[in-house]
Amino acid sequence: MNNYQIENWLKSQGFKTINGKYYQKPSDDGWYVDVVLLGKNKAQIQAVHETQTKSGGKQREGMWCYDYSTTNHSHLKGKGIISLKKYVRNTEGHSFPLYIIPMAVETIQNRLKNVIIPIV
């Protein structure tokens, strides 16, 4: 899979972009799954929950923007995810070859359904 193919796949799955490198898809339960296209046919996948950013984030050109310095996901627990301060990611890794991206996106979306978000 090349960049053109993965970009078309992301758009067909409901991901939006403002610069052709950073793609984002919101879910109904407050999660935002981000795919960042890197050079050398790789991409990073991570997710942020809207309640875990103190600044609350804001919309910019139809995409959710948040300040990583105010996010804290490290207390979230879920099977198959690693919770870091800035985001959560799949236990299998953060960066993947492009041909793995569809499977990795589906995997993190399914795993996020089981993460309990504490009420603050």
SVG drawing of the C-alpha trace seen along z (x, -y; Angstrom):
<svg xmlns="http://www.w3.org/2000/svg" viewBox="-22 -26 34 33">
<polyline fill="none" stroke="black" stroke-width="0.4" points="0.0,0.0 1.3,-3.4 0.4,-6.9 -2.2,-7.5 -4.0,-4.2 -3.9,-4.7 -5.2,-8.3 -8.1,-7.0 -8.8,-4.3 -8.7,-6.7 -11.1,-9.1 -13.5,-6.2 -13.5,-5.3 -14.6,-8.8 -11.2,-10.3 -10.8,-14.0 -7.6,-15.9 -6.6,-19.5 -3.0,-18.9 -2.8,-15.5 -0.5,-14.2 -2.7,-14.2 -6.0,-12.3 -8.6,-12.2 -11.8,-10.3 -14.1,-11.0 -16.2,-8.3 -19.6,-8.6 -18.0,-7.9 -15.6,-10.9 -12.5,-9.2 -10.5,-10.7 -8.4,-8.3 -5.4,-10.0 -3.4,-8.6 -0.2,-10.5 1.5,-9.7 5.3,-9.6 7.9,-9.2 9.2,-5.9 5.7,-4.3 4.9,-4.3 2.2,-5.9 1.5,-6.4 -1.8,-5.5 -3.0,-7.0 -6.2,-8.0 -7.1,-10.9 -10.3,-11.2 -11.9,-14.6 -12.4,-14.4 -8.7,-13.9 -7.5,-17.3 -7.8,-20.1 -8.0,-22.8 -11.0,-21.0 -9.6,-21.3 -11.3,-23.2 -12.4,-22.8 -10.2,-24.0 -11.3,-23.5 -13.5,-20.6 -10.9,-18.8 -10.4,-18.5 -7.3,-20.3 -5.9,-19.7 -2.9,-20.7 -0.8,-17.7 0.8,-19.5 -2.6,-19.4 -3.7,-15.8 -3.3,-13.0 -4.4,-9.5 -1.9,-7.6 -4.6,-6.4 -6.8,-4.8 -6.9,-1.0 -7.9,1.3 -6.9,4.6 -4.6,4.3 -3.8,0.6 -0.9,-1.3 -1.9,-4.5 0.6,-7.3 0.3,-10.9 -0.4,-12.3 -2.5,-9.5 -3.3,-5.8 -2.0,-3.4 -2.1,0.3 0.2,2.6 1.7,3.8 3.3,0.5 2.8,-3.2 4.2,-3.2 3.3,-0.7 4.0,0.0 1.1,-1.4 -0.3,2.0 -0.9,2.7 -2.8,-0.6 -6.3,0.6 -6.0,3.5 -4.3,1.3 -7.1,-1.3 -9.8,1.3 -8.0,2.8 -7.6,-0.4 -11.2,-1.4 -12.5,2.0 -10.2,1.8 -11.3,-1.8 -14.9,-0.5 -13.7,1.3 -11.8,-1.6 -13.5,-3.0 -13.3,-6.8 -13.4,-7.9 -15.8,-10.7 -14.0,-13.8"/>
</svg>
